[in-house]
Amino acid sequence: MTIFDFHVRLAPGPDTVPTLLATMDAHGISRAAVSAGGVIDLDRLSAQLVEGGHVEALADNGFVRAAGELSGNRLVPFYFASPYTDLAAYRAQAHRYRGLELSPAVYGVGFADPRTVALVRVAADVGHPVYTVCLGQPGARTADLVALARQFPTMPFVYGHCGFTGIDTNGINQIAGQPNIVTETSGCLTVTVRIALQRLGADRVLFGTEYPLQDPGVELAKYAALGLDEPTRQKVFWHNAKRLLGEEHR
């Protein structure tokens, strides 16, 4: 079966690209949507998830773009945008990327903030899907993402990790009525994936790994335990990602 991993991170380094590609090969993963990694220290990120806060460090989007160009289309570059300084740069370079990532967890800027809305407007103009992860903090909760998605009803938003926690079934309920939000399932529990499939339908669920923080084999085992039928697996592992990227007929 062909597999498209819709959530991978790539930090600058001489070995990170070949290591990623070798890992993909080892697990039968053909392609991956890739965003910049290494923007924030893991301990700092885990603290900000609970306590709030932000950094203003810029992601190395150029490294991700170059990796995509050299990978034979296996690595699909997303622009990891800082709402503080990246609007003009994203607007100028958007044609060289395939999607946008927003991170309230890293940058501390919510979904209703004019800086966020301005970045999303650029994504809408160029046809990019928007990947993000919600928090349990005001301005960045699932309800806030739903409100943003309602402003851009024809563009796709990806609800990362199937919610704020590994069992965010309430978040699944909140996005269910907003059809332009799909969910990506790295890091959540098996029961959460099953509920997402039941309540959203197979067309709105994407496979992802959160590599390198998560071994792809763990996420593949999670799906193997679900015992899904082949049409569902093909949608979640391949066809939905192609549709979001405008490649369903390629």
C-alpha positions, -999 to +999 in steps of 0.1 A: +000+000+000+012+035-008+016+057+023+016+095+026+028+108+059+011+142+064+032+154+094+070+153+095+096+177+108+130+184+094+157+202+112+188+216+094+217+192+094+239+173+070+223+139+078+187+148+085+174+144+050+190+111+042+180+098+076+144+108+070+143+092+035+159+060+049+133+059+077+105+064+051+119+036+030+121+013+060+084+018+068+071+018+032+063+055+033+064+070-002+059+107+005+057+131+034+045+167+041+074+183+059+077+214+081+107+229+097+119+214+130+143+227+156+125+260+161+121+255+199+137+233+225+115+204+235+115+213+272+106+248+264+078+237+241+064+213+267+063+241+293+046+265+269+019+239+262+009+241+298+019+276+310+017+296+278+045+318+264+062+321+231+095+323+212+102+345+181+129+323+165+125+319+128+122+284+112+146+274+085+120+272+058+147+274+031+163+241+042+129+224+040+122+238+006+156+227-007+151+192+007+118+190-011+134+201-044+161+175-041+139+146-030+122+139-063+088+151-050+089+127-020+092+155+005+064+181+002+075+214+018+052+234+041+061+269+053+063+272+090+053+308+096+062+332+124+032+356+128+057+382+140+078+386+109+070+361+082+040+376+063+059+393+035+084+364+032+056+339+030+037+359+004+068+363-017+078+326-015+045+308-012+047+295-048+077+274-037+058+256-009+027+234-008+011+243+025+013+266+056+019+256+092+007+278+121+019+270+156+002+288+186+023+264+208+056+279+195+046+315+187+019+321+213-004+338+187-041+327+185-063+320+156-083+353+158-052+374+158-050+397+127-014+384+120-027+348+118-056+358+096-033+376+073-011+345+069-042+324+062-054+348+036-022+343+017-026+306+020-061+309+006-049+330-023-023+304-034-044+273-026-024+260+004-039+238+031-032+250+067-018+226+093-020+236+130-023+221+164-048+235+189-041+241+226-061+244+258-055+281+260-078+310+251-075+320+214-059+286+204-087+262+213-106+240+189-135+264+189-112+292+178-099+272+149-135+264+139-142+302+139-112+308+117-121+280+093-156+295+089-140+327+075-123+306+048-149+279+040-133+268+007-098+261+020-087+230+040-075+232+076-057+202+092-064+196+129-031+182+140-027+153+164-065+148+164-068+175+190-051+190+221-048+157+240-045+121+229-082+116+237-097+149+225-131+134+214-147+167+223-125+184+198-136+159+172-172+168+179-164+205+176-148+202+141-174+177+128-198+204+116-170+223+098-164+203+067-132+222+056-114+209+087-098+174+085-078+157+112-043+143+113-037+115+138-001+114+150+003+110+187-034+103+196-048+070+210-062+043+189-097+049+203-094+085+192-087+075+156-116+051+156-139+079+169-126+103+143-134+079+115-168+073+129-178+109+134-159+126+106-158+099+080-128+084+063-125+113+039-115+136+067-088+116+084-050+118+075-022+095+086+008+113+101+038+104+123+054+135+139+087+121+129+114+124+144+096+127+177+076+096+170+089+065+153+067+058+122+064+022+132+044+032+162+018+051+142+016+023+116+010-002+145-018+020+158-036+017+125-029-020+122-046-025+155-078-009+141-083-035+115-096-011+089-111-021+056-089-015+025-110+014+010-107+033+044-070+026+046-064+039+011-082+071+019-064+078+052-030+067+040-030+082+005-060+097-013-069+123+013-035+138+013-034+139-025-068+156-025-057+183+000-027+190-021-047+192-053-031+161-067-061+137-068-060+135-106-022+130-109 
